[in-house]
Amino acid sequence: MSDVWIAGAGMTRFGRRDENLQDLMAEAALAAMNDAGIERPDALVVAAMNPEEFTGEGNYGSLIGTRLGLSYAPAMRVETATSSGVAAVYTAFAAIAAGFHRSVLVVGGEKMTHLPTPRVSEIIGRSIDPHEKSYGTTMPALAGLITRATMHRRGMTLKEISQVAVKNHANGARNPFAHFQEPVTLDAVMESRLVADPLRLYHCCPISDGGAALLLTADRRGVRIAGIGQGADTIAVRYRTDLTSFRATQAAAEAAYRMAGFGAARVEIAEIHDAFAPFELISLEDTGLVPPGKAGRATLDGETAIGGRLPVNTSGGLKARGHPLAATGISQLVELYWQLTGRADGRQVEARVGLAQSIGGLATNNWVTLLESRR
Amino acid sequence: MAERLRASRCPRCRRLVVPPASICPDHPVRMEEASLPPLGEVVSFTTLHSPPEGFRAPLHLALVELEGGARLFCHGTATEGVKIGSHVSVEAVDSVFYFSHMGFTDRARLFWRRAGARGERVAAIGKSVVKGVWNRRPRGED
């Protein structure tokens, strides 16, 4: 198996954007190609969770190939719900590791803010088990159930959960690519309106537009994909015996650490899928980055802030950077790449090894990726 | 008391699911028909303040674990007084499950009806008291 390196990275600013999805993906992809100095990648992998319903367009691999002037390149689209971006990275990684291609462009994006919020929720809700959806469950509803169960069984507190949002907003204020670039106070988070009891509005990520891209290569560069792993769980939440941790993350982390040949102890920075603030705490424990039951305390103590022992979501996370679905998993890796190569202006931390965790659906299809710099 | 609920059981792992499914989620084998008493405990619950189209706010949802381990989603008319671990009865109305919180008298009536001989009743009371104390131990803020 050949090593796979990141040759270049790029992303758009996330948020409410006037451009269409093709333009957002093109902006990110061209930035990654320029950064890599590679004009003609061997292949293209595109991630979009549901462009058919969000934009009315389909055949997205070919659409983006032609839009980018890469119509010669074999192109495909892959999908694992909200973690689709990392599924695309994995597809490109596997093709290079197997020796099928030398360089592959990966680009993901979503365009959502032009639709009314109930329509966006409905489209995102397609990734919920149909029987459970027929009860009116939405992503926030399922997250609300998980949050209450985790508070009850593992002693996670509302203050700990809220501090995740405060920290990630503080980080987003230092990231010019973030959807939200203003800090928020703990009181503002804890007093924001109830969405799905006990989850409040400021515990939830926004609806965002944006694109993110990576150019992967077999040629030795500064940052290597040391490990990448996928984990699965039932689409029906009622089939799970434990609501307070995600089996799909645990399995993905185990696979990624096994491939990398090292464990959580070497990770110095992480990007975590905080679509809902409590998920950051659950995921830190599922990946083994923080011992069980300790993530809330670590957050209150500033261990996961910039300057702490393990900075988490220096980008602002999904909470502040924003969550344009299929762009998100790729943007986590863009942030880690910038951090590991010393290009995270205004929020730079010292790190050689980074971990990114991405959740697909209600944790049905999760990914963990490990990046390691040569420095 | 409401009717038993239709379920299915995996012949390989004995797992029960509600509503019945044709194939076990953990094994590619055909499930067998089963039924379960409509009684369980609340695993978690929430109230949605802006539910999707077709549902009225506030929408009360609970995940309930029936005896035997099968879990199911239910609607409810309120979550006031409901806690994780609360005993509820489940009723299917037009194939939609609803939970209702069982008050003390409902539980006592059920308890006496289900407990068998006197010896078993004494053992069951002991277990019930221990469980009550265990459930009331302090745990976080909730």
Chai-1 contact restraints between the chains, C-beta under 6 A:
chainA,res_idxA,chainB,res_idxB,connection_type,confidence,min_distance_angstrom,max_distance_angstrom,comment,restraint_id
A,E132,B,F73,contact,1.0,0.0,6.0,A-B,restraint_1
A,Y135,B,F73,contact,1.0,0.0,6.0,A-B,restraint_2
A,G136,B,P51,contact,1.0,0.0,6.0,A-B,restraint_3
A,G136,B,P52,contact,1.0,0.0,6.0,A-B,restraint_4
A,G136,B,F55,contact,1.0,0.0,6.0,A-B,restraint_5
A,G136,B,L59,contact,1.0,0.0,6.0,A-B,restraint_6
A,T138,B,P52,contact,1.0,0.0,6.0,A-B,restraint_7
A,A141,B,T46,contact,1.0,0.0,6.0,A-B,restraint_8
A,A141,B,L48,contact,1.0,0.0,6.0,A-B,restraint_9
A,A141,B,L61,contact,1.0,0.0,6.0,A-B,restraint_10
A,G144,B,T46,contact,1.0,0.0,6.0,A-B,restraint_11
A,L145,B,S44,contact,1.0,0.0,6.0,A-B,restraint_12
A,L145,B,T46,contact,1.0,0.0,6.0,A-B,restraint_13
A,L145,B,L63,contact,1.0,0.0,6.0,A-B,restraint_14
A,R148,B,S44,contact,1.0,0.0,6.0,A-B,restraint_15
A,A149,B,S44,contact,1.0,0.0,6.0,A-B,restraint_16
A,M151,B,G140,contact,1.0,0.0,6.0,A-B,restraint_17
A,M151,B,D142,contact,1.0,0.0,6.0,A-B,restraint_18
A,H152,B,I84,contact,1.0,0.0,6.0,A-B,restraint_19
A,H152,B,D142,contact,1.0,0.0,6.0,A-B,restraint_20
A,G155,B,R139,contact,1.0,0.0,6.0,A-B,restraint_21
A,G155,B,G140,contact,1.0,0.0,6.0,A-B,restraint_22
A,T157,B,G140,contact,1.0,0.0,6.0,A-B,restraint_23
A,T157,B,E141,contact,1.0,0.0,6.0,A-B,restraint_24
A,L194,B,H49,contact,1.0,0.0,6.0,A-B,restraint_25
A,A196,B,T46,contact,1.0,0.0,6.0,A-B,restraint_26
A,A196,B,L48,contact,1.0,0.0,6.0,A-B,restraint_27
A,D197,B,T46,contact,1.0,0.0,6.0,A-B,restraint_28
A,D197,B,T47,contact,1.0,0.0,6.0,A-B,restraint_29
A,T234,B,P25,contact,1.0,0.0,6.0,A-B,restraint_30
A,R238,B,R71,contact,1.0,0.0,6.0,A-B,restraint_31
A,R238,B,L72,contact,1.0,0.0,6.0,A-B,restraint_32
A,Y239,B,P25,contact,1.0,0.0,6.0,A-B,restraint_33
